[in-house]
Amino acid sequence: MAHIVILGAGIGGMPAAYELRSKLPAQHRITVISAVDYFHFVPSNPWIAVGWRQRDDIVLQIAPLLQRKGIGFIASAAQSIDAAGHSVTLADGQTVDYDYLVITTGPRLAFEEVPGAGPVDGHTHSICTVDHAQRFWADYEKFLENPGPMVIGAMPGASCFGPAYEFAFIVSADLRKRKLRHKVPLTYVTSEPYIGHLGLGGVGDSKSMLESELRGQDIKWITNARTTRVEDGKMMVDQLDDQGNLLKQHELPFKLSMMLPSFKGVDAVAAVPNLCNPRGFVLIDEHQRSKAYPNIFAAGVCVAIPPVEATPVPTGAPKTGYMIETMVSAIVHNIAADLEGKPATATATWNAICLADMGDTGAAFVALPQIPPRNVNWFKKGKWVHLGKIAFEKYFLGKIKSGNTDPIYEKYVLKILGIQRLHEPSGPK
Ligand SMILES: Cc1cc2nc3c(=O)[nH]c(=O)nc-3n(C[C@H](O)[C@H](O)[C@H](O)COP(=O)(O)OP(=O)(O)OC[C@H]3O[C@@H](n4cnc5c(N)ncnc54)[C@H](O)[C@@H]3O)c2cc1C
């Protein structure tokens, strides 16, 4: 009998637990360990931040869901991992042994990289967690009584740009509905070298379409933006040229700001010798397996993926839902094979698909493979994306509630997009 421990119960971890339970023989034990006792649907956080969703709409208590499926659950953060000794020590003091460890701990939000940034000790908000999104909502409600300039965007080193655009457009749509948009000068500040880069070197017409949308919605922008410091109501930004030289310095006044931070790996994972790259992301082979520890696998934002290209202000490549879904399936297949004494052969598809809501319309893109030149390089805008994203939220939460193991992207999203199966392995060699 083997004990498989999954660290993290987010977009990667919960499906991994269900899929392992459905694929592995019953004698193998599965335990999920997570820092908090609930799952939350991260892509809905922008809607929480403007009051379009309530916390209860997107949060599910994990214990009863996993219990029903015969999966163990411990709500306590991992504090350290003894990879040589195959055990994890938790914040509550207990030590859990494992035969296989599946790491799906997502990002650590590196607010400390820009002085004055962050929702707790700093002056910028985030929508990366439901708690952060609720914090924005609390300040936004006060802001609506006395509106002023707003800055939305992504910090140097960020890798997740879709939600930054999404949020700028959602806020703009919300303010329009409230007939307050004219009182809110809105600036999109980004480390991307150009609008629509998205950490992907652009996708199809993303540059012209997103520029056009920003212009249409009267949102100014600063690209190649190295945000250096944030003070109460003021953001200091060095704008670089394409060679990386200083072009202009900006002091942007704001009443409210949401800036996505750069990501790192969580501390307990980053501290394991030889497991991670310098930013704490797990180094894996094409089978999602640690290069240093054959019984450790990783999926989701916690894995190391090289940037698509060097940019004047550092940017990273996004790790999105479809990629995560296929990473999880590859891990399940490979652990099952390993238990049977067979070689690991399954690979994930490192392709990017994103449905970005814009409040009343939306934009979808598909980048296959992630690094250009691509077989599919597709970017489209329309109200159908907004509706598709609402349907996607419903499907995904339904999947987590019921514990079904349908590959949601393969089954629904690709159909919405009218695209055939995209499984084309493009992981590390
Ligand atoms: C605001 C936002 C919107 C996004 N929208 C989309 C979208 O629309 N479409 C898309 O494809 N992608 C989207 N993404 C990208 C990506 O899909 C999400 O970031 C997704 O949540 C990543 O899944 P994950 O499992 O890697 O991490 P997470 O979902 O963040 O899960 C991490 C889990 O690890 C746990 N954890 C952390 N530290 C520890 C520890 N020390 N011990 C134990 N547990 C720990 C956490 O509690 C959590 O349960 C979005 C990202 C953000 C930030």
PDBQT file of the ligand as one rigid body, heavy atoms in Angstrom, charges set to zero:
ROOT
HETATM    1  C1  LIG A 501      -6.821  36.427  -9.986  1.00  0.00    +0.000 C 
HETATM    2  C2  LIG A 501      -6.476  35.275 -10.873  1.00  0.00    +0.000 A 
HETATM    3  C3  LIG A 501      -7.353  34.907 -11.869  1.00  0.00    +0.000 A 
HETATM    4  C4  LIG A 501      -7.045  33.814 -12.700  1.00  0.00    +0.000 A 
HETATM    5  N1  LIG A 501      -7.921  33.505 -13.691  1.00  0.00    +0.000 NA
HETATM    6  C5  LIG A 501      -7.622  32.470 -14.501  1.00  0.00    +0.000 A 
HETATM    7  C6  LIG A 501      -8.547  32.109 -15.534  1.00  0.00    +0.000 A 
HETATM    8  O1  LIG A 501      -9.571  32.732 -15.708  1.00  0.00    +0.000 OA
HETATM    9  N2  LIG A 501      -8.230  31.052 -16.315  1.00  0.00    +0.000 N 
HETATM   10  C7  LIG A 501      -7.080  30.351 -16.150  1.00  0.00    +0.000 A 
HETATM   11  O2  LIG A 501      -6.838  29.399 -16.866  1.00  0.00    +0.000 OA
HETATM   12  N3  LIG A 501      -6.191  30.672 -15.187  1.00  0.00    +0.000 NA
HETATM   13  C8  LIG A 501      -6.446  31.711 -14.355  1.00  0.00    +0.000 A 
HETATM   14  N4  LIG A 501      -5.541  32.037 -13.378  1.00  0.00    +0.000 N 
HETATM   15  C9  LIG A 501      -4.270  31.294 -13.301  1.00  0.00    +0.000 C 
HETATM   16  C10 LIG A 501      -4.356  29.941 -12.543  1.00  0.00    +0.000 C 
HETATM   17  O3  LIG A 501      -5.336  29.109 -13.147  1.00  0.00    +0.000 OA
HETATM   18  C11 LIG A 501      -4.690  30.127 -11.063  1.00  0.00    +0.000 C 
HETATM   19  O4  LIG A 501      -3.672  30.863 -10.452  1.00  0.00    +0.000 OA
HETATM   20  C12 LIG A 501      -4.851  28.798 -10.304  1.00  0.00    +0.000 C 
HETATM   21  O5  LIG A 501      -5.442  29.070  -9.061  1.00  0.00    +0.000 OA
HETATM   22  C13 LIG A 501      -3.542  28.066 -10.095  1.00  0.00    +0.000 C 
HETATM   23  O6  LIG A 501      -3.808  26.819  -9.517  1.00  0.00    +0.000 OA
HETATM   24  P1  LIG A 501      -2.781  26.127  -8.485  1.00  0.00    +0.000 P 
HETATM   25  O7  LIG A 501      -3.413  24.846  -8.084  1.00  0.00    +0.000 OA
HETATM   26  O8  LIG A 501      -1.435  26.105  -9.067  1.00  0.00    +0.000 OA
HETATM   27  O9  LIG A 501      -2.726  27.126  -7.241  1.00  0.00    +0.000 OA
HETATM   28  P2  LIG A 501      -3.903  27.580  -6.284  1.00  0.00    +0.000 P 
HETATM   29  O10 LIG A 501      -5.226  27.417  -6.920  1.00  0.00    +0.000 OA
HETATM   30  O11 LIG A 501      -3.507  28.955  -5.817  1.00  0.00    +0.000 OA
HETATM   31  O12 LIG A 501      -3.824  26.567  -5.062  1.00  0.00    +0.000 OA
HETATM   32  C14 LIG A 501      -2.743  26.551  -4.174  1.00  0.00    +0.000 C 
HETATM   33  C15 LIG A 501      -3.136  25.750  -2.955  1.00  0.00    +0.000 C 
HETATM   34  O13 LIG A 501      -1.979  25.514  -2.135  1.00  0.00    +0.000 OA
HETATM   35  C16 LIG A 501      -2.289  25.821  -0.786  1.00  0.00    +0.000 C 
HETATM   36  N5  LIG A 501      -1.022  26.142  -0.096  1.00  0.00    +0.000 N 
HETATM   37  C17 LIG A 501      -0.218  27.210  -0.262  1.00  0.00    +0.000 A 
HETATM   38  N6  LIG A 501       0.847  27.105   0.549  1.00  0.00    +0.000 NA
HETATM   39  C18 LIG A 501       0.719  25.943   1.222  1.00  0.00    +0.000 A 
HETATM   40  C19 LIG A 501       1.499  25.275   2.203  1.00  0.00    +0.000 A 
HETATM   41  N7  LIG A 501       2.656  25.785   2.669  1.00  0.00    +0.000 N 
HETATM   42  N8  LIG A 501       1.050  24.107   2.708  1.00  0.00    +0.000 NA
HETATM   43  C20 LIG A 501      -0.114  23.563   2.253  1.00  0.00    +0.000 A 
HETATM   44  N9  LIG A 501      -0.882  24.156   1.332  1.00  0.00    +0.000 NA
HETATM   45  C21 LIG A 501      -0.470  25.322   0.813  1.00  0.00    +0.000 A 
HETATM   46  C22 LIG A 501      -3.276  26.968  -0.893  1.00  0.00    +0.000 C 
HETATM   47  O14 LIG A 501      -4.008  27.117   0.309  1.00  0.00    +0.000 OA
HETATM   48  C23 LIG A 501      -4.141  26.460  -2.054  1.00  0.00    +0.000 C 
HETATM   49  O15 LIG A 501      -5.073  25.526  -1.608  1.00  0.00    +0.000 OA
HETATM   50  C24 LIG A 501      -5.819  33.111 -12.529  1.00  0.00    +0.000 A 
HETATM   51  C25 LIG A 501      -4.947  33.507 -11.525  1.00  0.00    +0.000 A 
HETATM   52  C26 LIG A 501      -5.252  34.573 -10.711  1.00  0.00    +0.000 A 
HETATM   53  C27 LIG A 501      -4.281  34.966  -9.625  1.00  0.00    +0.000 C 
ENDROOT
TORSDOF 0
